[in-house]
Amino acid sequence: MGRNLWKSNNAALRQAITLYRQALADLPRDRAPQEWATIQNNLGLALQTLGEREASTTRLKEAIDAFRAALEVRTRERVPLEWAGTQNNLGITLQTLGAREAGTARLEEAVAAFRAALEVCTRDRAPLDWASIQDNLGISLGTLGEREAGTARLKEAIAAHQAALEVRTRNRAPLDRARTQNNLGTALAALGAREAGTARLEEAVAAIRAALEVRIRIWVPLSWARTQINLGNTLLRLGAREMSTARLEEAVAAYRAALEEFTRTRAPLAWAMTQNNMGLTLATLGERETGTARLEEAVAAFRAALEERTRDRVPLDWARTQNNLGIALLRLGAREAGTARLEEAVAAFRAALKECTREHVPREWADIQRNLIRAYRALNDWAKAKAISGELRAAIKEGL
């Protein structure tokens, strides 16, 4: 059963998983070890693909177990290229799982798996495979870099993507090159967010726009939509640093374009993420403009996102969108008579704190507490503002 069928058919994936498991039951490892390892690897691929589509992480963890079982037989000494291929598959799964979990342990394991694969799958020996692994390595390093202080990981990510582009030329592998250009743009944007000036962010926009020259909607609609989201995210960061609103308007246009493909029915979580990011952009525009129209649009976008970003499904994303909603409501409340918006802002911030706890994400907890203090001050509830300020000062003194 080929992976092309899997791409659009979860039922086929589940059937493949059942068949692979039956094959493993019928074929003991000691009877035909290499065939057994191949089935484990293929089982891992099916579980990985299904796990990418499901909110639960169970399938991804099962895929990791399958790849690690395969590696017990597919050793570097015995079958080096197959070993490297399975290391790459393991790295991709660890990367996907690590992106969903707090902490960095899974991402560190992914980096180790990709680096191991590159020891065998060299540029001279298998240039296109080498470039693919470099690109995957760059993604894991970039995600790690976004979670860590400093810029070392982000710079390593950029170097990995740039290395991949030396082989993934537009003539040789146009769609793969576009994927790497998009990933490079993500890493450059993350680095640019930590550096003064706009040079890295401008480079990021250029890289992403280069990807869109190949990732055309009619050919690869979902990849095109993902790249539009990445473009919007980068333009938002750039626009936040510029006096003009032109970049922010471009960001809104990019998000609206992405939503034409990432509909709520087709890709609910991607739709919700895009609504959230568009809300951030509209809120930034609204802060700079008179009137309340943009802020109203931002509130509507955040509320839409929360229809799919539920607490049960994606608790941290739900909490972050609640915080974003609270900020937009707080800004609206400052421009309107009455306290209704401010009361709604307080409710949103308190909801966010249910998941963004001091123990789990201390910096985010502190930021939301500050937002809550602002809301209470706007409501002239100085007693509550003072109480939260005291709690926050004590936490900071303790190192959060």
N, C-alpha and C positions, 0 to 999 in steps of 0.2 A: 504494500500500500504506500503510495508516494506521498511526500510532504506537500505537493501542490494541492492534492485533494484535502489535506488537513487544513490548509489555510482558510477554507471557507466552510468547514464542516466539522463541528464539534462531535457530532455523533460518530463520524468516521474515526476521529481521534480516540474516542472511548472504546470503539471496537478494536482499534489497533492495540491499545493498551491491554485489553483482555486477551487478544491473540498472542501478544509477546509474552505475557505472564504464563499463558498456557504452554507456550513453547519452552519456557524456562523450566516449567514443572516436568515436561516430558524429556528434557535434555539436561541431564546432570552435568555439572561443571567439569568433573573429572573425565567424562566420556569424550567431550569435544570442547576443550577450553576456549579456543579462539572463536568458534561459532557461538558459544555461550556468551562470550564477551561482546560479540557483535550484537547479539539480541539485547543484552543489557544496555548497550550504547543506544540502540534504536528505541528501546523502551524509554530511556532517559529523554530522547528527543521528543517523543510523543507527549510525555508528561510535562516537559518544559513548555511546549507549545500550548498545551491546554492550561497549564498553570499561569501563563502570561495573560490569559483571557479571564481567569477567575479571580474573584476578590480574595478568596482563601489562599494561604500559602502552602497548603498540604501537598498539592501536586508538585510544586517546586522542590519541596523537601524530599519527596519520593524520587524526583529526577536526580537530585544530588546523590542519593543513595545508589541509584542505578549506575550513574557514571563512575562513582567510586568503586563499585563492585567490578565494573568493566576494567578499571585500571589495575585491579589486583592481578589480572591476567594479561592485559595489554600493557606490558612493561616497556620502559624505554629501551632496554637492551634487546628485547625480543622483536618488537614491531614498533620502531621509533616513530614513524609517521602516523600510525593509527593511535599510538599513545598521545602524540601531540594533538591530534584531532579531538580526542576525548577530553584532554585537558582544556582545550578551547571550549568545548561544549559545557564542561563543568564550570568554567569561568563565567560563561554567559548566564548560566542558571544562578550562580552565586551572586552575580551582578544584579539580576532581576530581583532576587530575594532581598539582597542588601538595600536596594532602593526603597523597599517597602518597610523595612525594619529600622528601628532606632539603633544608634551605635554604628560602628565601622567594621566589626569583626568579619562579616560576610564579604564586604568589599575588599578588605585586606586579603582574604582567601582568594577572591577572584583575581586580584592583581598577581598573586603568587602563581595561580594556575596559568594565566596568560604568559607570564615571564618564563615559566617552565616550558610551555609550548614553543616559545620563540627560540629556546636553546636548540631545538631540533628543526623546527620549521623556519629555516633561515631565508633571508632574501635571495641568496644565490640558488638555494635548493628548490624553493617553491615561492616565487615572488608574490603572486596574487594571494596565496594563503597567508603569507607573512604580513602582507598589507592588511588583510582582514583582521588578523590577531592584534596588530598594532592599533587598529581603529578600536577594537573592543577594549584593549588595555587603556586607551585614552578615555573611553567612556567611564570606566571604573575609577580611574585616577581623578577624573573631573568630578564625579559624584563625591569621592572622598574629600577632594579639595574644597567643595562647597560646604562640607560639614566641619572642616577643621579650620583653625586659625592659620594665618600665614598664606603664602601663595605658592609654595614649593610644589605641591601636588598639581595645582592648576597649570603651572609651567611645564611639568612633566607630561600632563595630558595634551597640551598644545604640541609639544615636541613629538608625541606619539602619532597624533593625527597628521602632522606635517610630514612625518616619515612615510605614513601610508599614502599620502598624496603623491609622493615621488614615484610610486608604482601605479597607483590608481589614476592614470591619466584620463583625460576626457575621451580620447580616441580609443583607448584600450578597454576601459571599464567605466562608461559614462554614469550609469546609475549608482555604482559603488562609489565613484568619486563624489557624486552629489551627496550621498549619505555622509561621507567623511567631511565634506565641506560644511554640512549642517552641524555635525558633531564638533568640528573645529570652532564654528561660530558660537556654540554653547559654551565651550571652555573659555574662549576669548571674552565672551560677555561676563562670565563669572569672575574672571580676573579683572576685567575692566570695572566691575562693581566695587572692587577693593582698592583700585588705584585712583589717584587724582587725574583729572583731565578726562578726555573722551577718546583718546587715540585707540585704545583696545576695543572700545565699543564700536567705533567706526570700522575697525577691521572685522569685527564680528558681523556687522550688518553686511559688509561686502562679501564675506564668506557665505552667509546665508542666502543673499541674493544670487550668488553664483550657483548655489545648489538649486534654486528655483528656475534657473535657465534650463535645467535638465529635468528636474522633478515637475513636469507639466501635469496639470490637473487631469487632462484627458487620458494620460498614460498611467499615472500612478496617483489616483485621487487622494488616498489616505496619507501617503508620504508627502504629497503636496500640502495637505491640510496641516500635518504635523510641523512642516517647515514654516508655514504661515504663522503658526503659534509661536515658534521659536523666534521668527522675525518680530512678531508683536512684542514678545518679552524683551527683546534687545532694544527695540525702539522705545519701549516704556522706560527702560533704564537710562537711555540716552536723552530722551525728552525730559526726564526729571531733572537733568543737569543743565538744560538749556532754557533760556528765557522764552524763546518761541514755543508755540504749541504745535508746530508742524509735525514734529516726530510723534507726538502723542496722537494726533489725528491719523497719521499713517498706521500707528499701532492698532487703533480701533478698527481701521479698515482691514488690517491683516486678520484680526480676530473674527470680524464679521465674515470674511472670506472663508476662514477655517470652519466656521459653524455651518456653512453650506454643505460640507461633507460630513463633519462630525455632528450629526444630528443627535437629539436626545435618544431617539429610538435605536439608532445604529451604533452609537458609542457613548453611552450615558455618562461615564466617568470623564472621558475626554471632553465631552460637551460641557460638563460641569466645571472642569478645570478652565476651559476657555472662557466660560461665563465669569468665573472668578477673576481671571486676569484682565478681562475686558472691564469688569467693575473697577479694578484698581486704576486702570487708565482713565476711565470716565471720572472717577473720584479726584484724580490728580488734575484733570482738566477743569472740573467743577470748582476746585479750590482756587484756581487762577482766574476764573470768570465770575462776573456778577450774576446774580440770579441763582436759581436752584435746579434748573432743568437737568444739567449734567449729573448733579448729585442724586437727583431722583432716578435717573437712568442707572447710576451705579448701584443704588439700593435695590432696584428691580433685578439687576444682573446678579447680585449676591444672593438675593432670595431665590432666584431661579437655580443657581448653583446648589443651594442647600436642599433642593428637591431631590437631587441625586447624591450629593455629598452628605449622606446621613451619618449620624453618630455611630450607628451599628456597623455600617459598611466601611467607612474610612474616618475613624475618630479624630485623628490629628488634622486632616484636611478639613473636616467639618468644623473643628474648633478654630482653625485659621480663618476660614471664611466667616465664621461668626464674629471674629475680631475685626475683619475688614468691614463687615456690615456695621458693626458698632462705630467704627471710625467715620464712615460715611454719614450715619445717622447723627453723630455728634456734630459734624460740620453743618448738616442741615439744620439741626436744632439751634445752632448759634445764629442762623439767619432768619428763623421763624419765630413768631410769637407763640407763647405757650410752652409746655414742657413735655408734650407727648413724645416727640422725637428723642429727647434726652432720656426719658424713661425707657424707651425701646433700646437705646444705646446701652444703658446699664444692663438690661436683660441680656443683650447680645454678648457683652463682655463677661458677664457672670456665667453664661453658657459656655463660652470659650474656656474659662478656667476649670471647667469640669474635666477637660482632657489635657489642657496645657497646664499641667501641675508643676509645682516647684521641683518635685522629685524627678519628673520625667524630662521636662524641657525648661530648665530654670531661667534661661534668658528670655524665652518667649513669655513665660509666666510673669517675669518682671515687667516686660513691655506692656502686657495686658493690664497688669495692676496699675501702671502709670496712666493708661487710657481710662481706667475706671475712676481713678482719682480726678482726672480732668472732667469726666462726666458728672461726678458728684459736686465738684466745685461749680460747674455750670448750673447745677440744680440748687446751688446755695446750701447744700447739705454738708456743711463743714465738718461736722462730727464724724461722719462716715469717711470723708476724704482724709481727715487727720488719722483715723484708726488704720486705714490701709497704708498711709504713708509711713506710719510707725512700724507696721509689719514689714514693709518693703525695706526700710532702713536697717532693720534688724537682720533681715535675710542677706542684704548686701554686706553688712559687717561680718557675717558668718561665712562669707564667700559664696552666697546663694546655696 
